[in-house]
Amino acid sequence: MNDVSYKSLSIEDACQRLLKATHPVIVMHCRPDGDTLGSAVALAKIFGKMNKRAICICADKLPKRLEFMCDGFFTENYTITTTNTVIAVDIASPMQLGGLREGLSISLTIDHHDMNTPFSDNCTVPSAAACGEVIFEIAKRLIEMGKIDAIDADIAKSLYAAISSDTGCFKYSNVTPKTHRIAAELLEYGVKGDEINHKLFDCKDIKQLRAEAMALKNMELYENGRVAISTVTHKEKEEAGIESEYFETAIDIVRSVMGVEIAATIKENSKGKFKASIRSTSKNVAEIAAKLGGGGHIRAAGCMVEAESMDEAKDKLLSLILE
């Protein structure tokens, strides 16, 4: 992770790197979402078509609501050696490696974030709505090269879930005509989109619903209702018996309030460290996150805020939003 210059790679270049990979290990970002998981699993299945056994790893446990996507490729028990080619997917900055940041030698990053901090040679396609779109393009190129035979229904399922997850079931502003064309092609492979979308968006654990209710209860409005921030402390999570993973969708509740242009949730992860998720209907929140060491997309970004208290963390984030 030294301050060095990394190469920007094309889809073709990325394919060549994948073809040379040995004993591939695919790394997802911490606090994994459907895009990083779906992209990682799809890539592992693509490696399988090249007779290479890949595993997917993450600094954090998978949220229970996403376990249906792992298809046996996610493992918590592994040893990485110099024979492993390590590939990161959907990771915009080294901070998103979480506890895996130290000691990993990453050969290639496949990503789609328009504001990022490169930490390896990378194939980044900012026009893609999801990292799943980039993996789709890689798969298509490998087919053209005669290195894999086809995108089968199993790969298509993982790619569709990745893309649907990062586009909010195809309703966010990052969706393009190409996104819909890719999704349509994946459906033609036999993907059951209704089942995947139900599991991603309409099927919630009771703890997740309680976490969302807490987010609404703790929400505060600023700037005549144009800015909304919801906070949850470690103590509040403990008293409610709700683990951190169940708060990942809380931002969706805050951003859904009528009139809100910028929404944020701040979650206390550990003493002095507060995880912020930021969403916007019209402003560039990636710039806000970048000032705090994070990153993401223009309309959706995140960062870690270092502060002595929740009030201080909220004031830091709010002051940047109000700028």
N, C-alpha and C positions, 0 to 999 in steps of 0.2 A: 504493500500500500504506500510505497514511497512516492515522493513528488516527482514523477517522471512523465514523459510523453507517451501516450498509448495510441495505437493505430485505430483508425476508424475503418471498419470493414464493410464490404458489400455483402449482399445475400450470397453471392458466389463465393466470396472469401470465407464466409462463415461455414458454408457447406464443406469447403476444403479442410477447414479446421476440424469439423465434426468427423470427417472421413479418416483423419489421422488420429483421432482420440483413442486412448487406451483406458480400459476399465473406468468408463465415465461416471463422474459424480456430479449431480445436478443440484445446485444450491438455490433455495428459495429465499425470499426476504423474510425477515422476522415479522411476527404478527401476520402470518400468511393469509392472503385473500384468494379468491377463486381464480384470478388470472395467473398469479405466480404458481399456484398448485396445478391448474389445468395445463399451463404451458410446460411445466417441468415434467409432468406425467406423460403428456403427448410426446415430448422430446425423448423420454425414456423408451416409449413404445417405438418411436422411429429408430432409435439405436437398436432395438430388438430386431427390426427388419434388416439391419446391417450385421446381424449376428454378434451384437455387443450388448452385454448385460449392464444396464445402468441402474443406479439407485438415486433417490431424491432425498435430500436432507434439508433441515431447517434448524435455526437456533431455538425456535419455539415449537410447542406442540401444535398439532392441527386443531382448529376449532371443531367441535363435534358436528356442527352443521355442514362442514365440508368433507367429513371423513368418507362420504360416499364417492368422492372423486379420486381417492388415492390409488385404488386398484392394485394394492399390494406393492407399489413402488416406493412408498415413503418408509424410511427406516430411522430408528433412533439409535440403533446399535451398528456402528461402523468404525472402520479404521482407514484413514487416508494415508497413502504412501506416495513416494515419488513416481510410482507407476500409474497413478490415477490422473486423468485429465479432468480438471474441475471447471465446470461451466456454471455461470450465474444467469438466472433468468428473471426478468422483470424487476431488476434492482437498480435504482437510480443513483445510489451513493453508497460508499463503504459502511456508513452508519447503519444501513438497512440489513447488513449482515448480522447485526446483533452480536451475540456471544461467539459467533464464528469468525469475527473480524480478524482476530490475531491467529496467525499460524496457517491460514489457507493461502495457497498459491493458485490464484484463479487465472486460467488460460484465456478464457473468452467470456464476454458478457453479451447476452441477447436481450434487447430492451426496446422500449418505445417511448420513454419519458423525454419530453422536449427540454426540460431543465434537469441536468444531472451532473454528477461529479465522477468522471471516469476513474476506474480503479483497475482496469485491465484493457487489453485490446477488446474492442466492442463493435457489435453490429446493432446499431440503434436506428429505428425507423420512427421518427416523431409523428409522421402522418398516420400511423397505425393506431386504431382505437384501443387496441389491447395487445399485449405481448403475444397472445394467441394468434393474432393476425400475422405476426412476424414468423412464428413457428410454422404456420400454414404455408407462407411463401417459401420457407426453407424446404419444407416437405415437397412442394411442387417442383422446386428446382432439383432436388435429389431424384425425383421421378424422371425428370427430363434428362438427367445425367445417367440414368439407368442404374442408380445405386440402391433404390428401393422400388418395389413393384407398384405400390399404390398407397393412397390414404384409405385405410379400411374403416369400418364402422367404429372400431374401438378407439382409434386415433381421433376420428371425427368427433366422437363423444367428448373427449377431453378438450379438444380445441373449441367446440361450441360452448362448453361450460365456461372456459376461460374468457371468451369474447363476451358472452352474455353477462358474466359477472362484472366485468370492468366497464360495461356500457349501461349498467342498471337495467338489464333486460331491453337493451337497444333504445333507451329513452334519453341518454345523456347527449350533450353537444359534441362529444368526440366521435359520434357515429357518422359515417360517411356512406355514400352509395356503395363503395367497395365493401364496407363492413357487411351490408345486407347481402351483397352478391356472394361473399365468402360464406356467410351463415346459410344462405339458400343452398349452396353447393354441399355444405356439411350435412344439411337435412336430407339431401338426395342420397347420401351414403347410409341412411337408415337411422340417423340420430332422432331420438324422441325428445324434441325440444320442450314439449309441454311438461314432461316429467322432470327434466333438468331444471327448468325455470321454477317449477313448483318447489323443488327442494332448495333452490337458491334463494327464492324471494318470498314464498308463501307458507313455508313450513318452519315454525320457530319454536325453540325450546322455551319453556315457561320462564326460565331465568333470563333469556334474551328479551322477552316481553317486559319483564320487571326492570331490566336494565334500561330499556327504552323509556319506560314510564318514569324512572328516576331522572333520565336525561331531560325529559319534558318538565319535570318538577323543579329541577335545578337550573333551568334555562333563564337567562337574563337578556333583555333587549336593550339596544343602544341605538343612537342616531335615528330616533323616531321609528324604531322597529326595523331598520334596514340591516342591522347587525345583531346576530344572536350568538351567545356563547353559553354553553352548558359545561359544568364542571362536576367531577366526581373524585373524591379523595380516597386514599387507601382505607381510611377508617370507615367511610361510608360503604365501600365494597365489602369489607369484612363484616360489618354489622348486618348487612343485608344478605350475606352468604352468597354473593354473586362474584364469580371469578372474572378477571379482566377480559377474557376472550368474548364474553357475552356483551360487552359494550362496543364491539366493533361496528355494529349497525346503528348505534345511537345517533351518529351524525346525520343519518337519513331522516330521523324524526325532527331534528333541529332545522335542517335545511328545507323541510316541507312547510314550515310556517309561512303563511301568506305575507308578502311584503318583505321578507328577508332576502337580502342580496348577498350577504356574506355570513356563513354559518360556521361555527367552530365548536369542537368538543375538546376538553382538556381532561386527561385522565392521569392521576398520580400513579406512576409505575413503581417507584422506589423513592427513598428519601433524596430530595433535591432534583429529581428527574420527573418531568411531566410530558406525557405524549399528547401532542396536539394534532387534530385532523381538521382541515379547513376546506370548505366548499364555497363556490360562488356561482351566481347566475350570469355575471358580466365582468367581474374583475379578475386580474391576474394574481391568484393566490400563491402560485409557485414562487413568485418574487418574494412574497412575505415569508414563506417557509424557508427559502434560500438564505435569508438574512439570519435565520436561527439554525443554520447548518443542515436544513432538510431540503426537500425538493418535491418534484411531482409534475403535475400537469397545470395548465393555465387555470382550469376550473376546479381541480382537485389536487390537494397537496397535503403534506404532513411534515412534522419536525419534532424534535425533542427540545423542550424548554428547560433550561437549568435555572432553578430558583430555590429560595429558602422556604417558600410557602406557596400554596395554591393562589392566594391573592396576588403575590408577586408575579407568578407565572401568567396569570390572567392579565395583569396590567401590562406586562411585556408584550404579550400577543395583541392585546387591544390597541396599544399605542401604535404598533406597526400597521394594524388594519385601518386605524383612523387617519394615518398619514395619506 
